[in-house]
Amino acid sequence: MIFNKSIQNDFVKDIERHVQNNGGTYIDAILGMCEKFDIEPEACARFLTKPIIEKVAVEGININLLDKKESKLPI
């Protein structure tokens, strides 16, 4: 599937709509949209917006898929 700006916007809106209407996580919504559009998650990753990526990162940290980025002052 070839993404243009219009399809990218629809894809992101569908992800947001899915999370709002059905609950669940952004990770699940993205995987569901990838299955619906028959594309690999790796291929759609570059078309996600920064807010979606940040939300996925927070979910990943919460379920221990990603390391927490702790900011510590040097003592």
Contacts in CASP RR format, 6 or more apart in sequence:
PFRMAT RR
TARGET T0000
AUTHOR 0000-0000-0000
METHOD contacts of the structure
MODEL  1
MIFNKSIQNDFVKDIERHVQNNGGTYIDAILGMCEKFDIEPEACARFLTK
PIIEKVAVEGININLLDKKESKLPI
1 7 0 8 1.000
1 37 0 8 1.000
1 38 0 8 1.000
1 39 0 8 1.000
1 43 0 8 1.000
3 11 0 8 1.000
3 44 0 8 1.000
3 47 0 8 1.000
8 47 0 8 1.000
11 33 0 8 1.000
11 37 0 8 1.000
11 44 0 8 1.000
11 47 0 8 1.000
12 47 0 8 1.000
12 48 0 8 1.000
12 49 0 8 1.000
12 52 0 8 1.000
14 33 0 8 1.000
15 26 0 8 1.000
15 29 0 8 1.000
15 30 0 8 1.000
15 33 0 8 1.000
15 48 0 8 1.000
15 52 0 8 1.000
16 52 0 8 1.000
18 29 0 8 1.000
18 32 0 8 1.000
18 33 0 8 1.000
19 25 0 8 1.000
19 26 0 8 1.000
19 29 0 8 1.000
22 29 0 8 1.000
25 59 0 8 1.000
26 52 0 8 1.000
26 55 0 8 1.000
26 56 0 8 1.000
26 59 0 8 1.000
27 56 0 8 1.000
27 59 0 8 1.000
27 60 0 8 1.000
30 41 0 8 1.000
30 44 0 8 1.000
30 48 0 8 1.000
30 52 0 8 1.000
30 56 0 8 1.000
31 41 0 8 1.000
33 44 0 8 1.000
34 40 0 8 1.000
34 41 0 8 1.000
34 44 0 8 1.000
37 44 0 8 1.000
48 56 0 8 1.000
57 66 0 8 1.000
59 65 0 8 1.000
60 66 0 8 1.000
61 67 0 8 1.000
61 68 0 8 1.000
61 69 0 8 1.000
END
